[in-house]
Amino acid sequence: MGNAVEQAKQPDVAERVADLALAVPYARALLTIRGYAVGLLDAGYTREALYEDFERARSVLEERGAPEEAEDTILDVMDFLVGFTSDFMKL
């Protein structure tokens, strides 16, 4: 039961990523979302769960009618997560 309470207190990662993608211009959003992902990974969040949450964030953006640039930001960070980027941006 305690685990369910802990989960309820945590913000929805997909919603938070979508919010970040919409909150600031692309260049800043990219670094902000990457930093958020680093923090989650450092806290023990699995890459698989994070990737799934980023996929869900794309759906959230679509539901909100967000501009394509917001989704591009998320896709770029997903590339960082799977290593499809230069070494210094990999997560």
Residue pairs with C-beta under 8 A, 6 or more apart in sequence:
13 40
13 45
13 50
13 53
13 57
14 53
14 54
14 56
14 57
14 59
14 60
15 57
15 60
16 36
17 33
17 36
17 53
17 54
17 57
17 60
17 74
18 57
18 60
18 61
18 64
18 66
18 70
18 74
20 29
20 32
20 33
20 36
21 29
21 33
21 57
21 61
21 66
21 70
21 71
21 73
21 74
22 29
22 61
22 64
22 66
22 70
23 29
23 32
24 32
26 69
26 72
26 73
29 70
29 73
30 73
30 76
30 77
33 73
33 74
33 77
34 77
34 80
34 89
34 91
37 50
37 54
37 77
37 80
37 81
37 91
38 91
40 50
41 47
41 50
41 91
47 81
47 91
50 81
51 78
51 81
51 82
54 74
54 77
54 78
54 81
55 78
57 74
58 71
58 74
58 75
61 70
61 71
61 74
62 71
77 91
79 85
80 89
80 90
80 91
81 91
83 90
